[in-house]
Amino acid sequence: MLGEYQFNTAISELMKLSNALNDADCATSPVYREGRDSPTNSSKYQGGFMALYMVQPMSSGTLPKKTYYRKQTSTHVSHDESGRFTQDAKSNYATFNHIPESKVVPGKFMSGQGKPSGSGTFEI
């Protein structure tokens, strides 16, 4: 009898948590919903999953840092795709600042990110 009570209590608590998450602001967030819904059965978030982006800052000495981003072609980025993105960002930063590519310092590469915004961000 005690085990049945504990099981029912646990189920009740999980139901409360599920209801709270569904009512929360994050419930409509594509990031939250990614694990729950597929693009075809999502009625609350029209258009399916949000686009994923590769993001990487570039800098050189005292020049201002620029953060570059590009839409990923798939959920998991290949080494070839990430390498091309980094090279393109490096080349753009060097050309924009009139410096050799060898002087450009790539920052941390991240994939699977939301679309960055703000000053100093550039899509390539």
Protein Blocks (a to p, Z undefined) as FASTA:
>chain_A
ZZmmmmmmmmmmmmmmmmmmmmpmklmpmklmmmmpcfklmmklghiaadddddddddeh
jbccdddddddfbfbdcfklmmmmmmmmmmmmmmmnopafklpccddddehiacdedehi
acZZ
